């Protein structure tokens, strides 16, 4: 509780100094920003310990007001050097960083980049960085829907390593290659001796279309249990009209069944999201999704059909100010097996309502 009060106090000071600005700038090179999102979720399955589904890592508390993410960030940007340091707290940090050690659990970003070409936009960055995979981030206000999709919650939000990236002169192409510590890792798993790799290619033919391809290749287990994992994320974002936008995404992964095996367990997740901006204050958004992990590579259920679940949601957003938004979302799950706990039994369905209040500068 003390750490949340401290984060809230610091955020309050920053917000007070930046009421008319989206960020706090010191000189020409250093920028400070902050983000805080409070939430309340009511899960109609009413978990007694207030902890919700173990495959959800955001807004994952029942019937209590809590902080999903509080974030303070410093950014340095010059012609040939850039750096980011961001510290965080909240239930998102608690649930996503359980595998990390001590103070590392409060680091959201810590990276440095150097421009290696005099005439081209070619950079090498290293450190703790936001994931290159996926169409949703931990920052709620940047996403179409209030809560995160199955695909986002069960693929990396962050990564540690180094990347080389190139942005074309016209800004239409972004290409990067990465060397990573593992699948959503700061420190490597104990006994792991592997290096992981990734790529990202983003194409923006105009300001209304974004197409993205990202991948991960590596082993995230100890040497004795080594299983190669191959994962690909593909999505397209489309501004169809002035008020209507849509996103189509598809994730697919494969992991060796046993060490050295030529057989693989497959999982995949298609996703459709849409948003209608009614006016400068109100917006509606919805999502349809499916996650199939029959063999429990990412989400283990211990049931005959594994995790094969449809999801649907609808949210209403109201922008109180330009940097404060209140959101409400109704969301439901329907699974092939009875995997959701309710009272002393298991159900095939789960329904819940989430509200959030986010503010930033």
BELGI-V204157 format. One record per run of one state. SS is the DSSP state (H for helix, E for strand, C for the rest). FROM is the first residue (numbers start at 1). TO is the last residue. If there is no record, write none. Layout:
{{SS FROM TO} {SS FROM TO}}
//
This chain:
{{C 1 1} {H 2 17} {C 18 23} {E 24 26} {C 27 29} {E 30 43} {C 44 50} {E 51 51} {C 52 60} {E 61 61} {C 62 64} {E 65 77} {C 78 80} {E 81 89} {C 90 90} {H 91 96} {C 97 101} {H 102 106} {E 107 115} {C 116 120} {E 121 130} {C 131 139} {H 140 142} {C 143 149} {H 150 153} {C 154 157} {E 158 167} {C 168 172} {E 173 180} {C 181 195} {E 196 206} {C 207 208} {E 209 218} {C 219 222} {H 223 225} {C 226 228} {E 229 239} {C 240 243} {E 244 256} {C 257 263} {E 264 277} {C 278 281} {E 282 293} {C 294 306} {E 307 321} {C 322 323} {E 324 335} {C 336 339} {E 340 342} {C 343 344} {E 345 347} {C 348 348} {E 349 360} {C 361 361}}
//
